[in-house]
Amino acid sequence: MFWQAVSLQLGYNATLVMIGAACLGIAAGVTGTFLFLRKRALVSDAISHATLPGVGLACMIMVTLGGDGRNLLGLLLGSAVSAWIGLLCVNWLTRRTRLAEDAAIGAILSVFFGLGIVLLTVIQTMSSGRQAGLEGFLLGSTAGMLWNEAMVIALGGAVTLALVVALRRPMTLVSFDPEYAAATGHNVARIDLAIMGLAMAVTVIGLKIVGLILIVAMLIIPPVTARFWTDRTDAMVIISGAAGGLAAYIGAAWSAVVPAVPTGPIIVLVSFAGFALSLLLAPNRGVLAAVLRHRRFQARVHLRQGLLAMAQGQPIYERYTMRILRRQGLIAADGVVTDDGRARAAKSLLDEKRWEIVRADQALEGAAALYDGLRALETVLTADQIADVDAKLGAPEGLT
């Protein structure tokens, strides 16, 4: 049944939810990349919590005017206004007071969220309040999503994505080097507001699917996942968008298969699963890659120490060293040094003495800086330089 959902064969409503969620995931992943690079991840938390008073006020205003308090466009407009006010408050507190940004975010987050909870409580006492279903904006609610609601979410995500593409160069510059950006004539404050404004737009359009509490994860987890796979900004933006869109699509499909489970938490859990796999399996930054690099380095150290011990006629007590030497055919099973082992050991001892000459020669200071005890001499010095070093060293000693 899950594969039916993934292939969009589970019905009209499930298809709407999955396509809308995928559009939101792509927009959130791409936009969140610049928040992550700018080290403003917590701003998304303040923005999301600041939307709640706007949702409540928009519902009350629409009901008072005789309209439908559940109109999605009106609710999103109210949440956008409220989130923008919260964002401006964070900027004002950060720039005009001595409060650090994290303290300003904490203050705005708690105050706006508390105000929103109070407004929701008031709405529940209204005659039409119980029919509003605004609690779905906390954790998301997609069970009764209509075509026009899905179109609002999809179009909002597409417009946000287009704005990110248009502004990607100045936002990238400000994210990495705001001082240089200011020196080249860019208005850093406005670009910062643009980044946070785009994050606010993603937050607002994502309220229906994942809710204001979980939208933060959609903005942050995909960029963190992408960072494990690349060092280039353009590639990170693409991977982040793909990771966000795929997580939202699979999460929505899974939620359609298990109706009792809300869509937002499932999307976040799928996104976290992608993060966990990247953490473990990424080729350069993953835990497994780090463990393998450490093991390779450890093996090189033991091999060098074993070869030097063989060259100097010293006993080898370390079992791991003996295992490496046997694995490479340098020592036979009975512990006797092979011909290849004698040659490698003599070369290691010779290189060790060559490095002593290199480190003492100021003309070879650059090469000496590369010495780590494991690097082959031929990778650093030319053949003529090695010949000069050998002339200073004299005739090489044989293996004892």
Residue pairs with C-beta under 8 A, 6 or more apart in sequence:
1 10
1 257
2 253
2 254
2 257
4 10
5 14
5 18
5 253
5 254
5 256
5 257
6 249
6 250
6 253
8 14
8 15
8 18
10 253
10 256
10 257
11 256
13 143
13 144
13 145
14 252
14 253
14 256
16 145
16 146
16 147
16 150
17 142
17 145
17 150
17 209
17 252
17 255
17 256
17 263
18 249
18 252
18 253
18 256
19 150
19 154
20 142
20 145
20 149
20 150
20 153
20 154
20 157
20 209
21 142
21 209
21 248
21 249
21 251
21 252
21 263
21 267
22 245
22 246
22 248
22 249
22 252
23 153
23 154
23 157
23 158
23 245
24 153
24 157
24 202
24 205
24 206
24 209
24 210
24 218
24 248
25 218
25 222
25 241
25 244
25 245
25 246
25 247
25 248
25 249
25 267
26 157
26 161
26 241
26 242
26 244
26 245
26 248
27 156
27 157
27 158
27 160
27 161
27 164
27 202
27 205
27 241
27 244
28 202
28 206
28 215
28 218
28 219
28 222
28 244
28 248
29 218
29 222
29 223
29 226
29 240
29 241
29 242
29 243
29 244
29 245
30 161
30 164
30 237
30 240
30 241
30 244
31 160
31 161
31 164
31 195
31 198
31 199
31 201
31 202
31 219
32 44
32 199
32 202
32 218
32 219
32 220
32 222
32 223
32 240
32 244
33 222
33 223
33 226
33 233
33 236
33 237
33 240
33 241
34 164
34 168
34 171
34 172
34 175
34 195
34 198
35 41
35 43
35 44
35 195
35 196
35 199
35 219
35 220
35 223
36 220
36 223
36 224
36 227
37 172
37 175
37 176
37 223
37 233
38 174
38 175
38 192
38 195
40 101
40 192
40 195
40 196
41 219
41 220
42 101
42 102
42 105
43 87
43 90
43 101
43 105
43 196
43 199
44 199
44 203
44 215
44 216
44 219
44 220
45 105
45 109
45 216
46 86
46 87
46 90
46 105
46 108
46 109
46 112
47 83
47 86
47 87
47 196
47 199
47 200
47 203
48 83
48 203
48 212
48 213
48 215
48 216
49 86
49 108
49 109
49 110
49 112
49 113
49 116
49 212
49 213
50 82
50 83
50 85
50 86
50 87
50 108
50 109
50 112
50 113
51 79
51 80
51 82
51 83
51 86
51 116
51 137
51 203
51 204
51 207
51 212
52 79
52 82
52 112
52 113
52 115
52 116
52 117
52 119
52 120
52 137
52 138
52 212
53 82
53 112
53 115
53 116
53 119
54 78
54 79
54 80
54 81
54 82
54 83
55 75
55 78
55 79
55 82
55 116
55 134
55 137
55 207
56 78
56 116
56 119
56 120
56 122
56 123
56 134
57 78
57 82
57 119
58 74
58 75
58 77
58 78
58 79
59 69
59 70
59 74
59 75
59 78
59 123
59 129
59 132
59 134
60 69
60 119
60 122
60 123
60 126
61 74
61 78
62 68
62 69
62 71
62 74
63 69
63 126
63 128
63 129
63 132
67 74
69 123
69 128
69 129
69 131
69 132
70 131
70 132
70 133
70 134
72 148
72 149
72 152
72 208
73 152
75 134
75 137
75 207
76 152
76 156
76 204
76 205
76 207
76 208
79 137
79 204
79 207
79 212
80 200
80 201
80 204
82 112
83 200
83 203
83 204
84 197
84 200
86 108
86 112
87 193
87 196
87 197
87 200
89 104
89 108
90 101
90 104
90 105
90 108
91 192
91 193
93 99
93 104
93 107
93 108
94 100
94 101
94 104
97 104
99 107
120 134
120 135
122 129
123 129
123 132
123 134
124 130
133 141
136 208
136 211
137 207
137 208
137 211
137 212
138 211
138 212
138 213
139 210
139 211
139 213
139 214
139 262
139 264
139 265
140 207
140 208
140 209
140 210
140 211
140 214
140 262
140 263
140 264
140 265
141 208
141 211
141 262
141 263
142 208
142 209
142 252
142 255
142 263
143 259
145 208
149 208
152 205
153 205
153 206
153 208
153 209
156 201
156 204
156 205
157 202
157 205
159 201
160 198
160 201
160 202
160 205
161 241
163 198
163 201
164 171
164 198
164 237
167 191
167 194
167 198
168 237
170 181
170 186
170 191
171 191
171 194
171 195
172 233
173 180
173 181
173 184
173 186
174 181
174 186
174 188
174 191
174 192
174 195
175 195
175 233
176 233
178 188
181 188
181 191
182 188
199 219
202 215
202 218
202 219
203 212
203 215
203 219
206 215
206 218
207 215
209 248
209 252
209 263
209 264
209 267
210 217
210 218
210 263
210 264
210 267
210 268
211 264
214 264
214 265
214 267
214 268
217 268
217 271
217 272
218 244
218 248
218 267
218 268
218 271
221 243
221 244
221 247
221 268
221 271
221 272
221 274
221 275
222 240
222 241
222 243
222 244
222 247
222 271
222 274
223 236
223 240
224 275
225 239
225 240
225 243
225 271
225 274
225 275
225 278
226 235
226 236
226 237
226 239
226 240
226 243
227 236
227 285
228 278
228 279
228 282
228 284
228 285
228 286
229 235
229 236
229 239
229 278
229 282
229 283
229 284
229 285
230 236
230 239
243 271
243 274
244 271
246 274
247 267
247 270
247 271
247 273
247 274
248 267
248 271
250 270
251 263
251 266
251 267
251 268
251 269
251 270
251 271
252 263
252 266
252 267
254 261
254 266
254 270
255 261
255 262
255 263
255 266
255 267
258 266
278 286
279 286
279 287
280 286
280 287
280 288
281 288
282 289
283 289
297 374
299 324
300 374
301 373
301 374
302 318
302 320
302 321
302 324
303 321
303 324
303 325
303 328
304 348
304 373
304 374
305 318
305 321
306 316
306 318
306 321
306 322
306 324
306 325
306 330
307 325
307 330
307 341
307 344
307 345
307 348
307 349
308 345
308 348
308 349
308 352
309 315
309 316
309 321
310 316
310 325
310 330
310 331
310 337
310 341
310 342
310 345
310 399
311 345
311 346
311 348
311 349
311 399
311 400
312 349
312 400
313 400
316 322
316 325
322 331
322 335
325 331
325 341
326 332
326 333
329 338
329 340
329 341
330 337
330 338
330 340
330 341
330 344
330 345
331 337
331 338
331 341
332 338
337 345
342 399
345 399
346 396
346 397
346 398
346 399
349 397
349 399
350 396
350 397
351 376
351 377
353 393
353 396
354 377
354 386
354 389
354 390
354 393
355 368
355 371
355 377
357 389
357 392
357 393
358 364
358 367
358 368
358 371
358 377
358 381
358 389
359 368
359 371
361 368
361 389
364 381
364 385
364 389
367 380
367 381
367 385
370 380
371 380
377 386
378 386
381 389
390 396
